[in-house]
Amino acid sequence: MTAHPRAGDCIEALCAKFDRNTVLVGEDIPARNMADTSFLPRLRPLAVVRPDTPQGVADALAICSAHGVAVVPQGGMTGLAGGAHPIEGAIALSLERLQGIEEIDRAAATMTVRAGTPLEVIQKVADDAGFFIPLDLGARGSCAIGGNLGTNAGGNRVIRYGMAREMVLGIEVALADGTLMTSLNKMIKNNAGFDLKQLFIGSEGTLGVITRTVLRLHPQPGCTMAALCGVDDYESVVKLLSGARRGLGPLLSAFEVMWPDYWHAATVRVPGVRRPVEGDHAFYVLVEAQGLDEKLDGERFQTWLESQFETGLIADAAIAQSKADALAFWRTRDAAGEFQTVLGPHCAFDIGLPVAAMDDFAQACRSRLEAEVPGCLSVYYGHIGDGNLHIVALVEGAATQPSSRINRIVYETVRAFGGTVSAEHGIGTIKKPYLSFSRSPEELALMATIKKALDPHNILNPGKVIDLKAEAAS
Amino acid sequence: MTAHPRAGDCIEALCAKFDRNTVLVGEDIPARNMADTSFLPRLRPLAVVRPDTPQGVADALAICSAHGVAVVPQGGMTGLAGGAHPIEGAIALSLERLQGIEEIDRAAATMTVRAGTPLEVIQKVADDAGFFIPLDLGARGSCAIGGNLGTNAGGNRVIRYGMAREMVLGIEVALADGTLMTSLNKMIKNNAGFDLKQLFIGSEGTLGVITRTVLRLHPQPGCTMAALCGVDDYESVVKLLSGARRGLGPLLSAFEVMWPDYWHAATVRVPGVRRPVEGDHAFYVLVEAQGLDEKLDGERFQTWLESQFETGLIADAAIAQSKADALAFWRTRDAAGEFQTVLGPHCAFDIGLPVAAMDDFAQACRSRLEAEVPGCLSVYYGHIGDGNLHIVALVEGAATQPSSRINRIVYETVRAFGGTVSAEHGIGTIKKPYLSFSRSPEELALMATIKKALDPHNILNPGKVIDLKAEAAS
């Protein structure tokens, strides 16, 4: 794809419509708009348009649409799959100036926010108002809520609160033709026709550009309990998960499992990570519950943990006695964020699998990597309660990583186990070659039908998520 | 619409494909397939096709599609908005023989079921396996899970567990052209492309016919606490709701509010309903929480209730001391099911409103009904925590109810208050004239775009939910 023949006219029309701070071209284009966090090579978009009103976003789309120029929606640029990465010949439509909380409705327990608002700002405002936004991820300081919705972000507390999708009541979207569709519903029950917001959540800007949203607010948790457990076999891990669901019910807020290879990398290789439990175990499980009342729920958590110990599911366990303890437990899990520094360049995976099959998968994947990629180290950890596994794989010390071989082996194993190539990061461009590993031809065809219906001229993030036949033929 | 010219050929093709028990015509068509529960006049479909496999449903659709004959999907026939009601010149595609539980996956906590399975059967099987299906509604014995999903059913425990939509992980759908799209995902996190199931949930059979689904299983609640409170003003009701969200957190499983006119009708007119609290109050609130442990959570509930009493939010309250008490409390709320017998023919409404505006709405609606429909009694009650209000309105003793006048007044008031004309019952045909009261032209246009993309020949439940321009022109 090269610059569109009418691109010059399009940029001219954008400059005529918006002020100089809204349309950036040439050398004025900041580095932030040239790449997301997917490690794809930097690319300068034709122009960056960054309106500061929802109608401005719609107007920009109308102009691009009229000129047949493609648009890449951009938020906080923290996506890992390439969804917001520039495309050659396309304009970047950035939500970075569409920020702010418009309303908190205490009776409805909702918050109306603009799409470019960073997640951390939203968390903070909710907290100040006495509420809780359960969505949380490492990039909280820079990711924008529009991108969180566009990728249907997950995070650590999905087991209790669901994905980003479950936190949304209303949405406003600029459609491909520049129509601004405002659907800022605040009601939990609303069955007046199709639930249109569902189309845009998780579609990575390929069907429309989210401009505002109504989020559900939750009550603040009164207390948090955490334990780190050593478990001796995978069957016991699965039983412990069932036991946590039953014994902690809706208080269960995280169930993170770390395989021994991961545990070693996190606690030996990453500096400053201590081991809350000693000895060698087949699995390390971090269980967290959010309660209402320190006394009642603390007692409940302790009693539950003891019962799991007595039945022999847990070989060893440490229970957090303080916030510092809980943080230290989470450090073992968050250490993955430092693998880039400690282990060097590597391939990182976000996949999903049926819970029961996870360990078989890990064994199969590790064996194939070791056999087919000499010197390959792979470590396994994840949000097991949600069926979400992360993998970090690399050949330590290699000048360049054999990424394509590693990718293929991992995704082929995912396919063999009936898993998903993306649990929470989306598809973007990075995972697009593997989408058919997890989706049937019928599913892919229906996705294409929807894309063509909502974006008939294929100007919204073209080439991301799915390939259209027409495009493939060109 | 009259019988389609190729209808005869279509039925012939269906008879050639299926056995005599699968295709019913003429006098063999049972009464159950001639009407749902919307009180629309009975209508005999051209034929009833009732395949007993998912592929059979797809094959039937392929045949109807090839002949251009419209199809009305039918489940338990318990819908109140006309979604499953026959259409003249159309074939009824009934899921009644596509029944059964295919799998319970204990590790994933999922259940795979066929669309025609009655909800009560699913609840029972889950219970026997030590799990809990939170979806529950009055029609549980006869409604089918496919219809529950097709209408995105609600019920009493939405405040805790969400709508039917939130309970679904995977889906299988027969598309308009006879494609069987199998997407029986079991993973909580799965962002591999668009989340296609969302299209079909709540679209009332206008976009596809659900054949199977994967449901999330929840742990069984360990105990249930309930209180019936008298509250003296609406501001206190809203504060009590906020207090319940904070104080009971994720245990809060119902927050039902009854206005005095409803309370009078339920406890004076319906035989055998006792008043758990005496005296006259402005509102009666049923609060229910599901806990894990009788001792801990019973104490928590009692302490919370006392604190609300001490702050003056509650004027009077009864707390259930037994299952019988809790049932007696729910009897006041379930008495609405007997209004048909006790009050006679009436108009019943399922609407949604912003929580803060509910009492203002009730006052405005009642005033207009009394002023414009002489002798009109209207009573108000609902799932306030979800923004869902029910209304029963009638002129007692009238030979025929002035339904269209009552409908118009209620829905116009909903529109004025920014509410939704359907909270949990769907649109069907009954509410279609009022859909534009709650949806903007942009929303309606996008619904039509989706409908046309997925059902280009408009054979799936045509004329339900939305009108297409092409159809309106014919």
Interface residues (C-beta under 8 A of the other chain):
Chain A: D105 R106 A107 A108 A109 T151 N152 G154 V158 I159 R160 G162 M163 R165 E166 L175 T179 L180 M181 T182 S183 N185 K186 M187 I188 K189 N190 N191 A192 G193 F194 D195 L196 Q198 L199 I201 G202 S203 L207 H218 P219 Q220 P221 G222 V238 L241 S242 R245 R246 G247 L248 G249 P250 L251 G291 L292 D293 L296 E299 R300 G352 L353 P354 V355 A356 H383 G385 D386 G387 N388 G419 T420 V421 S422 A423 E424 H425 G426 I427 K431 L435 S438 R439 S440 E442 E443 L444 A445 L446 M447 T449 I450 K452 A453 L454 V465 I466
Chain B: D105 R106 A107 A108 A109 G130 T151 N152 G154 V158 I159 R160 G162 M163 R165 E166 L175 T179 L180 M181 T182 S183 N185 K186 M187 I188 K189 N190 N191 A192 G193 F194 D195 L196 Q198 L199 I201 G202 S203 L207 H218 P219 Q220 P221 G222 V238 L241 S242 R245 R246 G247 L248 G249 P250 L251 G291 L292 D293 L296 E299 R300 G352 L353 P354 V355 A356 H383 G385 D386 G387 N388 G419 T420 V421 S422 A423 E424 H425 G426 I427 K431 L435 S438 R439 S440 E442 E443 L444 A445 L446 M447 T449 I450 K452 A453 L454 V465 I466
